[in-house]
Amino acid sequence: MEQDILEQIYFGRIVPWENRNDKTPEMEQCSEQVYQDVERLTQLLDEDGKKILERLMDNRSELESQQILEGFKDGFRLGVQLTTAGLENKNKL
């Protein structure tokens, strides 16, 4: 089993960020609202404002990606710690 998951990760068959569940009704509604707000702002802004808005959205997206990555790393570390603790207790039995 361990070899299977390691092989799958190595060959790119498991891609954690593609398995995110961002299709909940609440998230869909929020996403639609963001889209509408960006469209409205784009109509109101001059060219400089549009560039600032685009940069803001790009930077926010990059920040979100980094936060998701750090969350994944933290979760992975916690999983390894739990596994280690479980194996240590098993040896004590």
N, C-alpha and C positions, 0 to 999 in steps of 0.2 A: 504493500500500500504506500509506504513512504517513497519508494522508488517511482511509483506512478505519479504522485503529486509533484515530485522534484522534476521528473521528465516533462510533465505537462507545463510546469512553470518555465523550465529551460527552453522548451520549444514554442513558448508563447501561446499554448492552448488555453491556459488560464490567465485571464487579464482582469485583475480585481476591479479596476475602475470602470470596466464595461459592465459589471454586474450590479452596479448601483441601481437602486429602485427609486427613480425620480419621476415615476409616473402616477403617483398618488393623486387623487382629486385635489387635495389641498395644494400640492406642488404645481399641478397643472394650472390651477387658478392663479396662483402667485406668479407663475411664469408668464401667463397671459397678461396680467396686470403690468408686469415689468415691461413687456413688449409694447403695450399700449402707451405707457408713460415715456418710454424712449422715443417712440414715434412722435408723440406730442412735443416733447422737448426738442427733437430734431427740427420740427416745423418752426418752433419759436426762436431757435438760435441762429446767429450769424455763422459764417464759416469758421471763425476762431472758436466760437462756443461749441460748434460741432466737433472740432478737433479735440477740444478739452474733454467733451463728453465721451468721445471714442477712446481717448487715452485712459480716462477714468474707468470705463467698462473693461478695457484690456487689462489694466492693472488689477482691478477687482477680480477678474477671472483668473489671473495668475496667482493672486493671493489665495483664492479659494482652492485652486489646484494644489498649492503648497500645503494648505491646511489639511486637505483630504489625505495627502501623502503622509503627513506627520501623524494623523489619526490612524492610518493603516499601520505605520511602523509601531506606534504605541500599542495597538491591538495585537499585532504579531508578537511583540515582546511579552505582553501579558499572557498570551497563549503559551508561549514557550516557558514562562515562569510557572504557569499552572501545570503544564505537562511535567516539568522538572519536579515540582512539589509532589505531584501524584506518583511519580516514579520513586521518589525518595521514600514516601510513606509505604509504598508497595514492598520495598526492600526491608522495611522495619517489621513487617508482619511476619 
